[in-house]
Amino acid sequence: MASTSGAAQVLVASNRGPVSYQVRDDGSLHAKRGGGGLVSGLSAIGPDAGALWVCSALGDGDREAVRRGIGEDGVRMLDIPAEVHSDAYNGIANSVLWFVHHMLYQTPLEPVFDAEFRRQWASYETYNRAFAEALAAEAAEGAAVIVQDYHLVLVPGMLRELRPDLRIGHFSHTPWAPPEYFRMLPDDIARAVLRGMLGADRLGFLTRRWADAFTACCEAFAGGVGDTRIGVHGLGADADFLRRRAHEADVEERMTALRAEIGEGRKAIVRVDRTELSKNIVRGLLAYRQLLADHPEWRERVAHVAFAYPSRQDLAVYRDYTAEVQRLAAEINDEYGTADWTPVVLHVKDDFARSLAAYRLADVALVNPIRDGMNLVAKEVPVVSDQGCALVLSREAGAHEELGEDAVTVNPYDIVGTADALHRALTMPLSERAERTKRLTDAATALPPAQWFLDQLTALTGQRGG
Ligand SMILES: O=P(O)(O)OC[C@H]1O[C@H](O[C@H]2O[C@H](CO)[C@@H](O)[C@H](O)[C@H]2O)[C@H](O)[C@@H](O)[C@@H]1O
């Protein structure tokens, strides 16, 4: 394992780490890169950067790795009891805080703040305390610590009490809810969230909109942000890595297979997401069906390549959503498919090489979240696309702040509007597509992950506060 206790000068903390382990049939452990935008962003902080990454063991394989003392350089995995982790991650972080910040509650999916919620909140506190104690033990005198995301909002305040000498930052990868939605949380919990965060010297957000919403919540419920500084760092795509990786042999192989699935000469509307309610995959499929209904000329001339990778499957609402995506894709294929045309090419098994293959082949990328911290797919597709790609982008994605001018903007709730946007994107002249792709690429790569992290570190260590 990587560090000597008390020696780390720079630390990051997040629920999901850069690697996860699976136990093979022969008992050996297989290491796999962790998924999701947060990991993509932080992966620039390799062991060479000298940082220690403190994360949670997430499954049996990870726990086994901790028990066997197996680990990557620069990574410390915490073996927090499975039931505490489940309450904190599934119960509080993903069923409450995620839903509040993405404003996903709507009838009949409503928050229930009952005794079970209070029990899970106690686990969430325990979980946060485990991180605070591990960070306090690993950090050198005066070290910089940057805590990540809604799983760990109590850590800055807890760590401040344990180690007042540290420079403490926190970065949110999600949107932040406006006060009129945030106030849905019980008052004491809302205050605990804000006070926990305000234990940091500096807080980072992906866009000005989310930073302003946080400030507004503090003004409404915590008497303001006090001495805590707030900054905006719009995580960008890693162009060098993506372009290199997208031209490796396994990606080329998958392009051949995908071309066969799409069919010769057809255009491809591509989307790649975790199967996540906020990503709005169902309305994307409904919009595609509307396109086929409104514009029969596209039948047999286009395919919707939809990769919906498993996410948070311990939660019933995510399993139901996954089933709905699969049901609707099959329904569209039954309704419009022909002997040699599959209108929706749906894949649900996570495969990064196949995602890159789809990016390269895309004529149109559909990114239509209800709300999204940033959405890195919107930034990755233009970088990798072989022939220039039109981007249909929700105005509610953080990425829209930087990419909106060269995207075709949609209201994510408007199915007819999204169908019209798809038609506009499909008919965009190739020269216009290429020009827009060039500008999208410039904007998407303005702040690559390594620089994104360094900027936060410089801003944090260049000041004392809190
Ligand atoms: O760890 P999981 O529960 O499997 O979820 C994966 C990650 O989802 C969220 O990612 C966000 O971060 C991205 C990078 O800043 C952003 O582009 C994206 O739009 C967000 O959804 C979550 O914030 C992470 O903590 C999760 O690890």
The ligand as a MOL file (V3000), in Angstrom:
LIG
                    3D

  0  0  0     0  0            999 V3000
M  V30 BEGIN CTAB
M  V30 COUNTS 27 28 0 0 0
M  V30 BEGIN ATOM
M  V30 1 O -19.7360 6.1620 -8.2780 0
M  V30 2 P -21.0610 5.8830 -8.9480 0
M  V30 3 O -22.2190 5.8710 -7.9790 0
M  V30 4 O -20.9990 4.6650 -9.8170 0
M  V30 5 O -21.3530 7.0700 -9.9760 0
M  V30 6 C -20.3820 7.5190 -10.9030 0
M  V30 7 C -20.0580 8.9970 -10.6870 0
M  V30 8 O -21.2380 9.7420 -11.0170 0
M  V30 9 C -21.1800 11.1400 -10.8130 0
M  V30 10 O -20.3270 11.7190 -11.7670 0
M  V30 11 C -20.3280 13.1420 -11.9790 0
M  V30 12 O -19.0060 13.5890 -12.1780 0
M  V30 13 C -18.5800 13.9730 -13.4610 0
M  V30 14 C -17.2000 14.5890 -13.4380 0
M  V30 15 O -17.0920 15.7770 -12.7080 0
M  V30 16 C -19.6120 14.8100 -14.2000 0
M  V30 17 O -19.1850 15.1000 -15.5200 0
M  V30 18 C -20.9080 14.0290 -14.2590 0
M  V30 19 O -21.8230 14.7440 -15.0260 0
M  V30 20 C -21.4050 13.6810 -12.9000 0
M  V30 21 O -22.5440 12.8500 -12.9920 0
M  V30 22 C -20.7700 11.4320 -9.3830 0
M  V30 23 O -20.6770 12.8430 -9.1830 0
M  V30 24 C -19.5000 10.7290 -8.9890 0
M  V30 25 O -19.2190 10.9300 -7.6170 0
M  V30 26 C -19.6760 9.2390 -9.2380 0
M  V30 27 O -18.4940 8.5260 -8.9400 0
M  V30 END ATOM
M  V30 BEGIN BOND
M  V30 1 2 1 2
M  V30 2 1 2 3
M  V30 3 1 2 4
M  V30 4 1 2 5
M  V30 5 1 5 6
M  V30 6 1 6 7
M  V30 7 1 7 8
M  V30 8 1 7 26
M  V30 9 1 8 9
M  V30 10 1 9 10
M  V30 11 1 9 22
M  V30 12 1 10 11
M  V30 13 1 11 12
M  V30 14 1 11 20
M  V30 15 1 12 13
M  V30 16 1 13 14
M  V30 17 1 13 16
M  V30 18 1 14 15
M  V30 19 1 16 17
M  V30 20 1 16 18
M  V30 21 1 18 19
M  V30 22 1 18 20
M  V30 23 1 20 21
M  V30 24 1 22 23
M  V30 25 1 22 24
M  V30 26 1 24 25
M  V30 27 1 24 26
M  V30 28 1 26 27
M  V30 END BOND
M  V30 END CTAB
M  END
